[in-house]
Every structure is written in C-alpha cells, then in structure tokens.
C-alpha cells in the first residue's frame, strides 16, 4: 500500500478511535473526524466509504487488539484456574494500553437507527461471546479435571466478565473512588478469587 495512503488511513482510525469513545457515532460529523485527523473530508469516503465504514474499521482494530491480549491468557501451559486469573490480568493490560478501545468494546454506545449501526452492534455481541467462549471452556476443563467445583460455566463466565468490566471502570472515575493500575490489578485478583472460592466458610 502507498505510504501516504497508509498514513491517512491510520490518522483517520486514530481520530475515529478517540472521537467514537467520547460520543455516539450519530453525534459525530465527518468534518470533525477529518479535522481531528488533519486530512480532507473526502479521505473518509475514499478509504472507508462512509462514517459507518470508518467506525467498523475502528471496531475491528479494537477487536484485533483485544484478541491479541486475551489469547495470551488461554495457553496450554496453564491450568484452567490459572487461565482464568491470567484472563483477568490480560483484560486489564488491554485496558491500560488501549483505554479507548476498551471503552468501545466493554461499554458500547447505542447502535442508532441505521442498519450499519445495528450490524456493528451485533458484530460486537458476537465478538464478546467469542471471547467468553474461551472463559467458558476454561471453566469446563477445570470442572472436568476436578480443579473447579461444578457450576454453570455460561453464568460464571458472564459474571466474571461483568465484574472485570466494573472493576476496570474505576480507573477512569473523576473522584476519590478512582483506582490506579496497581490497585485495579489487586481488585481484579480479589474479584476473581471471590468468584472462585466464594465468601462462605466451608
């Protein structure tokens, strides 16, 4: 690909990443995106076809980054329980390295009235489900090996994912409840530990 074209596309994806994490797509104009990227408005249409096309490209970049981090957790050298703890750590690393991408995937905006927005929303749901499949499989393997007690793996995977999202969201609070990266890592470990072991004395 022509280097100039690459630079233009990269600038537009970065601008879209920043703006789409701040406001819903319907509230953003192509003029704003082009100005943020420092390129002509026509570049959006030339390279992505439309604002929706650019948003789809940004989301695909976010999903690719997310997969890159999460694949590090589910490795054969780890036991199922170790994979679950590693997944929490990798999810936090994904947030710390790509906060805009994290917000886009974990807390997406309304899809809006247009078909492109609805299709992208469904794509996000499928991607989240795909990632949670790995967590479900780790839980199932742990139960099969006797490392974990019998639970509903689908429900526990959803609880863990939702809990991790909630804990990580403390990282951008504007008040005294805000937590830094070390505190977030400790909280994630505790949240995972509570789900793993429960609170009641056995």
C-alpha positions in Angstrom: 0.0 0.0 0.0 1.2 3.5 -0.8 2.8 5.0 2.4 0.8 8.2 2.1 -2.4 6.3 1.9 -1.4 4.2 4.9 -0.6 7.4 6.9 -4.0 8.9 6.0 -5.9 5.7 7.0 -4.0 5.4 10.2 -4.7 9.0 11.1 -8.4 8.5 10.4 -8.6 5.4 12.5 -6.9 7.1 15.4 -9.2 10.1 15.1 -12.2 7.8 15.0 -11.0 5.8 18.0 -10.7 9.0 20.0 -14.0 10.6 19.0 -16.2 7.4 18.9 -15.1 6.7 22.5 -16.2 10.1 23.6 -19.6 10.4 21.8 -22.1 8.3 19.9 -21.4 7.9 16.2 -24.6 9.8 15.3 -23.4 12.8 17.2 -20.1 13.0 15.3 -19.7 14.6 11.9 -17.3 13.6 9.2 -15.9 17.1 9.3 -15.0 16.6 13.0 -13.2 13.4 12.2 -11.3 14.8 9.3 -10.3 17.9 11.3 -9.0 15.7 14.1 -7.1 13.5 11.7 -5.7 16.5 9.8 -7.0 15.3 6.4 -9.6 16.2 3.9 -13.2 15.1 4.4 -13.1 13.2 1.1 -10.5 10.9 2.5 -13.1 9.3 4.8 -15.2 8.4 1.8 -12.2 7.4 -0.4 -10.7 5.0 2.1 -13.7 3.8 4.2 -16.8 4.6 2.1 -18.7 6.3 4.9 -18.6 7.3 8.5 -20.1 3.9 9.4 -17.3 2.3 7.4 -14.7 4.1 9.4 -16.4 3.1 12.6 -16.4 -0.5 11.5 -12.7 -0.3 10.8 -12.0 1.2 14.3 -14.0 -1.5 15.9 -12.1 -4.2 14.0 -8.9 -2.7 15.2 -10.2 -2.8 18.8 -11.3 -6.4 18.5 -8.0 -7.5 17.0 -6.1 -5.8 19.9 -8.4 -7.5 22.4 -7.9 -10.9 20.9 -4.1 -10.4 20.9 -4.2 -9.8 24.7 -6.7 -12.5 25.6 -5.0 -15.2 23.6 -2.0 -14.8 25.9 -4.2 -16.0 28.8 -5.5 -19.2 27.4 -2.3 -21.1 26.9 -1.8 -24.9 27.2 0.9 -24.5 29.9 -1.6 -23.0 32.3 -4.2 -24.9 34.3 -7.8 -23.9 33.8 -7.8 -21.8 37.1 -4.5 -20.2 36.0 -6.1 -19.3 32.7 -8.9 -17.5 34.4 -6.6 -15.4 36.6 -4.5 -14.7 33.6 -7.5 -13.6 31.6 -8.3 -11.0 34.2 -4.8 -9.7 34.1 -4.7 -9.6 30.3 -8.0 -7.8 30.2 -6.6 -5.1 32.5 -3.5 -4.8 30.3 -5.7 -4.4 27.3 -7.5 -1.5 29.1 -4.2 0.1 30.3 -2.7 0.0 26.9 -5.8 0.8 24.9 -8.3 2.6 27.1 -10.4 4.0 24.1 -10.6 0.5 22.6 -11.6 -1.0 25.9 -14.5 1.5 26.5 -15.7 1.0 22.9 -16.0 -2.8 23.4 -16.9 -3.0 27.1 -19.4 -0.1 27.1 -20.6 0.5 23.6 -23.0 3.3 22.7 -26.4 3.0 21.3 -26.4 1.5 17.8 -28.7 4.2 16.5 -31.4 3.9 13.9 -29.3 3.0 10.8 -28.7 -0.6 9.7 -24.9 -0.1 9.7 -25.1 0.7 13.4 -27.3 -2.3 14.2 -25.0 -4.6 12.3 -21.9 -3.3 14.1 -23.7 -3.8 17.4 -24.4 -7.4 16.5 -20.8 -7.8 15.5 -19.7 -6.6 18.9 -22.0 -9.0 20.7 -20.7 -11.9 18.6 -17.1 -10.9 19.4 -17.8 -10.7 23.2 -19.5 -14.1 23.0 -16.5 -15.5 21.2 -14.1 -14.3 23.9 -16.3 -15.6 26.7 -16.3 -19.0 24.9 -12.7 -19.3 26.0 -13.6 -18.5 29.6 -16.5 -21.0 29.4 -14.1 -23.6 28.1 -11.6 -23.0 30.8 -14.3 -23.4 33.4 -15.5 -26.7 31.8 -12.0 -28.1 31.7 -11.5 -27.1 35.3 -14.6 -29.0 36.3 -13.7 -32.0 34.2 -10.3 -32.2 35.9 -11.7 -31.7 39.4 -9.8 -28.5 39.9 -13.1 -26.5 40.0 -16.4 -27.4 41.5 -19.5 -27.9 39.4 -21.1 -24.6 38.3 -23.0 -23.2 35.3 -20.0 -22.2 33.2 -22.0 -19.8 31.0 -23.3 -17.9 34.0 -20.0 -17.8 35.8 -18.2 -16.6 32.6 -20.7 -13.8 32.3 -20.4 -12.8 36.0 -16.6 -12.7 35.7 -16.6 -10.6 32.6 -19.2 -8.2 34.0 -17.2 -7.9 37.3 -14.0 -7.3 35.5 -15.6 -4.5 33.4 -17.0 -2.9 36.6 -13.7 -3.0 38.4 -11.7 -1.7 35.5 -14.2 1.2 35.1 -12.9 2.5 38.4 -9.8 3.5 36.5 -11.5 6.5 34.9 -13.6 7.8 37.7 -13.0 11.5 38.3 -13.3 11.3 42.1 -11.7 9.7 45.1 -13.0 6.3 44.0 -10.6 6.2 41.1 -8.0 3.4 41.3 -4.6 3.3 39.7 -3.2 0.4 37.7 -1.7 -1.5 40.7 -4.9 -1.1 42.7 -7.0 -2.3 39.8 -4.8 -5.4 39.4 -5.3 -6.2 43.1 -9.0 -5.6 42.9 -9.3 -7.9 39.8 -7.5 -10.7 41.6 -9.7 -10.3 44.6 -12.9 -10.3 42.5 -11.8 -13.4 40.7 -10.8 -15.0 44.0 -14.2 -14.3 45.5 -16.0 -15.9 42.5 -13.6 -18.8 42.6 -13.8 -19.6 46.3 -17.0 -17.9 47.5 -17.4 -16.0 50.7 -18.9 -18.6 53.0 -16.7 -20.7 55.2 -17.0 -24.3 54.1 
